[in-house]
Amino acid sequence: MSAKAQIVGIDGIMDWYDQHCTSPYYAVYTYLAPTKLEKHFQYTKPDQDEGRMLLENTLQAMYMQNDETLYCIKLYDTLNKKGSIDSNLDNYASVRIRAVDLPHAQPIAGVERSNYKLENALARMMETQNLILSRLSEENIEEEKEPESGIAGILNNPHMQTLLMAGVSKLLGISGTQAAGIAGVDETYENEAILILNNLMQKGVTIEHLKKLDQMSNAKLQSLLLML
């Protein structure tokens, strides 16, 4: 059959119906030939909401039955004298539809596939949800990770280790070779240095104080040590 569906899927068909329907009357046809139609079912009552529900329920049944038949729905604003729809009546809108897409069918430009909108909406929702969860997770980690304080925080700061150990080494009289880094200081001196430094910081000694000590000349620092 040469005719192709213009709309595939329940969502697209019902959207088209809602946009074009101005009266409750319609008929759904099947194709006996490319230009010959046979009426499949019709709605001729005055209740437009009821007619819409009938159409949607019928499409749902077609979908559940995997009905791949090509149909044509036509909308009418009048009925014949018998209160029915016949081929002599003029329709004001029509479209070729299929409730279920054909297997391996190629995409048709302008065709809205079944559940296409729903799938896109769900995909966007999942992306947004994942982004929100990711940001919340990062914020929770930052909130739960309390900054280290006191000596532990300083010693874990690689930029301050050399400076602090150099300052403490000067205060304790440790040689420059031993003060080159924490790993190069004798364990006994290291433990003592850490203990003293912790005590000093608890008494109000700050990093700025240690920086100033480190920046002093040897002569000035020795003079200061003689006063202790």
C-alpha positions as CSV (number, residue, x, y, z in Angstrom):
1,M,0.0,0.0,0.0
2,S,1.5,3.3,-1.0
3,A,-0.2,5.5,1.7
4,K,1.8,6.1,4.8
5,A,0.8,7.0,8.3
6,Q,1.0,10.7,9.0
7,I,0.9,10.2,12.7
8,V,2.0,7.1,14.6
9,G,1.1,6.5,18.2
10,I,-1.7,7.3,20.6
11,D,-0.2,10.5,22.0
12,G,0.2,12.1,18.6
13,I,-3.2,11.0,17.4
14,M,-5.0,12.4,20.4
15,D,-3.0,15.7,20.2
16,W,-4.1,16.0,16.6
17,Y,-7.7,15.3,17.6
18,D,-7.6,17.9,20.3
19,Q,-6.2,20.6,18.0
20,H,-8.6,20.0,15.2
21,C,-11.9,18.8,16.7
22,T,-14.6,21.4,16.7
23,S,-17.6,19.0,16.8
24,P,-18.2,15.6,18.4
25,Y,-18.7,13.7,15.1
26,Y,-16.0,11.5,13.5
27,A,-15.4,8.3,11.7
28,V,-12.4,5.9,11.5
29,Y,-11.8,4.1,8.3
30,T,-9.5,1.3,7.0
31,Y,-7.9,1.2,3.6
32,L,-9.2,-1.4,1.1
33,A,-7.1,0.2,-1.6
34,P,-5.0,3.3,-1.7
35,T,-8.0,5.5,-2.5
36,K,-10.9,3.2,-1.2
37,L,-12.0,3.4,2.4
38,E,-14.2,1.2,4.6
39,K,-15.7,2.6,7.8
40,H,-14.4,0.9,10.8
41,F,-16.3,2.7,13.5
42,Q,-17.9,6.1,14.1
43,Y,-19.2,8.5,16.8
44,T,-22.4,10.3,16.1
45,K,-23.6,11.4,19.6
46,P,-23.5,15.0,20.7
47,D,-21.2,14.4,23.7
48,Q,-17.7,15.4,22.6
49,D,-16.0,14.2,25.8
50,E,-17.6,10.8,25.4
51,G,-16.5,10.7,21.7
52,R,-12.9,11.5,22.6
53,M,-12.9,8.8,25.3
54,L,-14.2,6.3,22.8
55,L,-11.4,7.2,20.3
56,E,-8.7,7.0,22.9
57,N,-9.9,3.7,24.4
58,T,-10.1,2.2,20.9
59,L,-6.6,3.3,20.1
60,Q,-5.4,1.8,23.4
61,A,-7.0,-1.5,22.4
62,M,-5.3,-1.3,19.0
63,Y,-2.0,-0.7,20.7
64,M,-2.5,-3.6,23.1
65,Q,-3.3,-5.9,20.2
66,N,-0.2,-4.7,18.3
67,D,-2.5,-3.6,15.5
68,E,-0.3,-2.2,12.7
69,T,-3.3,-1.4,10.4
70,L,-3.3,1.9,8.6
71,Y,-6.4,3.9,9.5
72,C,-7.8,7.2,8.5
73,I,-9.8,9.4,10.9
74,K,-12.1,12.1,9.5
75,L,-13.9,14.8,11.5
76,Y,-17.4,16.0,10.6
77,D,-19.5,18.9,11.7
78,T,-22.8,17.5,10.5
79,L,-24.6,14.1,10.1
80,N,-26.8,12.8,7.3
81,K,-30.6,12.6,7.6
82,K,-30.3,9.2,9.3
83,G,-28.0,10.6,12.0
84,S,-25.0,8.8,10.6
85,I,-21.9,9.4,8.6
86,D,-21.6,8.5,5.0
87,S,-19.3,9.1,2.0
88,N,-21.5,12.0,0.8
89,L,-20.7,14.1,3.8
90,D,-17.8,16.5,3.7
91,N,-15.2,16.3,6.4
92,Y,-13.3,19.4,7.7
93,A,-10.2,17.5,8.8
94,S,-8.6,14.1,8.2
95,V,-5.4,12.3,8.9
96,R,-3.8,8.9,8.3
97,I,-2.9,7.1,11.5
98,R,-1.4,4.0,12.9
99,A,-1.6,3.0,16.6
100,V,1.5,0.9,16.4
101,D,4.6,1.6,14.3
102,L,5.7,-1.0,11.7
103,P,8.7,-3.1,12.6
104,H,12.0,-1.6,11.2
105,A,10.0,1.3,9.8
106,Q,12.1,4.3,8.7
107,P,11.4,7.6,10.5
108,I,8.9,9.8,8.8
109,A,9.5,13.6,8.9
110,G,7.0,15.3,11.1
111,V,5.7,12.0,12.6
112,E,5.3,11.7,16.3
113,R,5.9,8.2,17.4
114,S,4.1,6.4,20.2
115,N,5.3,7.7,23.6
116,Y,7.8,10.0,21.9
117,K,7.0,12.9,24.1
118,L,6.8,10.8,27.2
119,E,10.2,9.2,26.6
120,N,11.8,12.6,25.9
121,A,10.2,14.1,29.0
122,L,11.4,11.1,31.1
123,A,14.9,11.4,29.7
124,R,15.1,15.1,30.6
125,M,13.7,14.4,34.0
126,M,16.3,11.8,34.7
127,E,19.1,14.1,33.5
128,T,17.8,16.9,35.8
129,Q,17.4,14.4,38.7
130,N,20.9,13.1,38.3
131,L,22.4,16.6,38.2
132,I,20.5,17.6,41.4
133,L,21.6,14.4,43.2
134,S,25.2,15.0,42.1
135,R,25.2,18.6,43.4
136,L,23.5,17.5,46.7
137,S,26.0,14.8,47.1
138,E,28.9,17.2,46.6
139,E,27.3,19.7,49.1
140,N,26.8,16.9,51.7
141,I,30.4,15.8,51.4
142,E,31.6,19.4,51.9
143,E,29.3,19.8,54.9
144,E,30.3,16.5,56.5
145,K,34.0,17.1,55.9
146,E,34.9,19.4,58.8
147,P,38.2,21.3,58.3
148,E,41.0,19.9,60.5
149,S,42.1,22.2,63.2
150,G,45.1,22.6,65.4
151,I,48.3,20.7,64.7
152,A,46.6,18.0,62.6
153,G,45.4,20.5,60.1
154,I,48.7,22.2,59.8
155,L,50.8,19.1,59.4
156,N,48.5,17.8,56.7
157,N,49.1,21.1,54.8
158,P,52.2,20.3,52.6
159,H,52.8,24.1,52.1
160,M,53.2,24.7,55.8
161,Q,55.1,21.6,56.9
162,T,58.6,22.9,55.8
163,L,57.9,26.3,57.2
164,L,56.7,25.1,60.6
165,M,59.4,22.5,61.1
166,A,62.0,25.1,60.1
167,G,60.6,27.5,62.7
168,V,60.4,24.9,65.4
169,S,63.9,23.6,64.5
170,K,65.3,27.1,65.1
171,L,63.5,27.4,68.4
172,L,64.8,24.0,69.5
173,G,68.3,24.4,68.0
174,I,68.0,21.6,65.5
175,S,70.4,21.7,62.6
176,G,69.3,22.7,59.1
177,T,70.0,19.2,57.8
178,Q,67.6,17.7,60.3
179,A,65.0,20.4,59.6
180,A,64.9,19.8,55.8
181,G,61.6,18.1,56.2
182,I,59.5,16.0,58.6
183,A,60.9,12.8,57.2
184,G,64.5,14.0,57.8
185,V,64.1,14.9,61.5
186,D,65.0,12.4,64.1
187,E,61.9,10.7,65.5
188,T,62.6,11.9,69.1
189,Y,63.0,15.5,67.9
190,E,60.0,15.3,65.7
191,N,57.7,14.0,68.4
192,E,59.0,16.7,70.8
193,A,58.7,19.4,68.2
194,I,55.1,18.4,67.4
195,L,54.2,18.4,71.1
196,I,55.8,21.8,71.8
197,L,54.2,23.3,68.7
198,N,50.8,22.0,69.6
199,N,51.2,23.5,73.1
200,L,52.3,26.8,71.7
201,M,49.3,27.0,69.4
202,Q,46.9,26.2,72.2
203,K,48.4,29.2,74.1
204,G,47.8,31.5,71.1
205,V,50.8,31.1,68.9
206,T,49.7,31.5,65.3
207,I,51.1,30.7,61.9
208,E,51.9,34.3,61.4
209,H,54.0,34.3,64.6
210,L,56.0,31.3,63.3
211,K,56.5,33.0,59.9
212,K,58.0,36.0,61.6
213,L,60.3,33.8,63.6
214,D,61.4,32.0,60.5
215,Q,62.1,35.3,58.7
216,M,64.4,36.6,61.5
217,S,68.1,36.6,61.0
218,N,70.2,34.1,63.0
219,A,71.7,36.9,65.2
220,K,68.3,38.4,66.0
221,L,66.8,35.0,66.7
222,Q,69.7,34.1,69.0
223,S,69.2,37.3,70.9
224,L,65.6,36.4,71.4
225,L,66.5,32.9,72.5
226,L,68.9,34.3,75.2
227,M,65.9,36.1,76.7
228,L,64.1,32.8,77.3
